[in-house]
Amino acid sequence: MGRPDEPALTPDEAKDALREFSREQRLVYEDAGYKWDDATKDEAAFRFYASETYLGPLTAAAFSGWCFRNVKIQTKDGRLVPFDLNPMQFRFCEKVFDDLQKLKPIRYVILKARQFGFSTLIQVLCFFFTAIRPNTSATVISHKGDSTNHLFEISKRVHRNLKWKPRLKRSNAKGLMWDDPWDSKVMLETAEGQEAGRSTTNSIIHASEIAFWKNAQKTWLALSQTVGDFAGTMVFQESTANG
């Protein structure tokens, strides 16, 4: 596709910029009462290499470059390979990041074919934005528990294979929570009950296989009201067809 995957800074420029970024971050952590240790240095490096200072303006091309350099996905034969966005995924990201640049709320409904990888892409978007934005909550909800767990495994794999990692306060069956002072999280739910996802205020919702939810209309009505209608919020409904 000829898309640029290279960051905005050269390696030498990046080294200098990372040092300055780390000095600033150290003050933030120490002012908030946190030690400046290997874990916080690692977290600062993660956020620098995911920042617009390093990547350039946050576009589909910049995001695809970040994914290729940092994210590992698992193939059907069990290999871990770099996440290289396919043409359909890249076109979808072009729309998402164009709306972000225009300060529009992100709202997409996707009738998906199998093997295009939209569920994986949306899960990586949830990871990326909760990890770089403070006080950001994402809820991932699917029609049944094993499907939700499969999506959650994508997020855990991303974190596990990063060179520089954001710190975790918690990683359990309910989701991932990034450590203070960021306080962002990716939470897991299943759509088996009408109360699913209603207990938090969300910035991002990934509603997977929504055509197969029990009581989908009532559950979605309640869940959709947890997201404000303003720039930077994201709602993704995706499903294979069900009649």
C-alpha positions, 0 to 999 in steps of 0.5 A: 500500500506504500504506507509509511511505517517509520517514526518521525524521529531518527534514532539519534533524535529519539535518544535525545528526545527520550532523555528530555521526556524521561526528565519531565516524567520523573518530576511527574512521578516523584511529585505524585509520590512514586519512585523513579525506578526501572518500572517507571522508567520502562513505562516512560519509555513506552509512552514516549515511543507511543507519543506523537513526539516520536510517531508524528501526528497520530494517523493510521500510518503512524499507528500501523508503524507502532503496531508493527514495531511493538505488537505481537499477534498469534498465528493459527499455527501458534507463531508470534509475528509482528502485527502488520495491518492488512489492507482492510484493517488499515482502511478502517484505521484511516477512518478512525484516525481521521475522525479523531483528528476532526474531534468527532466521537468514534462510532462504528458498526461493523458487519464483519467477514471472518479472517479480516481481523477486526476484533484483533484490531479493535482490541489493540486500539483499546489497549493503545488508548487506555495505555497512553491516556490517563483516566480512560476506561474501556469495556470489552463485552462479547456474547459469551465468556469464552469469546470475551476471554479470547479477546482479553488474551489479545490484550495480555499478549500485547502487554507480555511481548512489549519491549517497554511496558506500562505498569499494571496495578491489576491483571485478572479475570476482570481485566487490566488496570494500569497503575497509578497515577494513570488509573486507566483500565480495560474491563471485561464483561459478557452480555449474558445479563442485562446489567453488563457493563453498566457499573462504570463510565466508559471512554471506549466500548468494544461490543463484539458479536452483538448480533448474538447477545441475549436481550441485545436491545436492552443490554445495549441501551444501558451500555451505550449510555455509559459513554459520553457523546464527545471527542475522543470517545470510541464505540465499536459494535462488530459482529458476524451476521445472525439472520 
